[in-house]
Amino acid sequence: MKLKEQRTDVLKDGLAAAMQCTFIHFPLLHCNHWTLLVLNTLNGRWDLYNSLAKLNKKHADRAKQLANQIANDINGLIPGTIRITNKVRTVTVTPQQHPDSYDCGVIVCYLMNRISRNKEIDPNLSRQQCIRFRAKIAVKLLSDRPRSWNPEDNEDSDFDI
């Protein structure tokens, strides 16, 4: 089998598996800012969440490029699924970060958490709520023993400081 055919098969299998989910999240990093592009597989529509609405144009353009590419792949490789549009709707009811903060990544995590659980999104997320959510993320990461670093595991001496 040729490499191109193998890649197509892997892509096709991955997309088919992903289409079994209701929402597929695409966190996007562009110009040091995180946004969230979400595909709703039930209706084939895209939503873009941006915590800095004033920067919407360049981030929306980037999201539209990705949505168009993925829509073409899904529509071309997986017959029988719902037709995926290549139009992206910007969700205006999105929590906005404070101008002097770096909360875009935290807000993307908050959005993925709420969307995946079909929970209402609070568009008026306060700075204190972002700080608390950031702390919850840190606790989850650090307390996940099977997948967390343990200071007693010193096998990787190359990474010693």
Secondary structure, 3 states (H helix, E strand, C coil): CCHHHHHHHHHHHHHHHHCCCCEEEEEEEECCEEEEEEEECCCCEEEEECCCHHHHHHHHHHHHHHHHHHHHHHHHHCCCCCCCCCCEEECCCCCCCCCCCCCHHHHHHHHHHHHHCCCCCCCCCCHHHHHHHHHHHHHHHHHCHHHCCCCCCCCCHHHCC
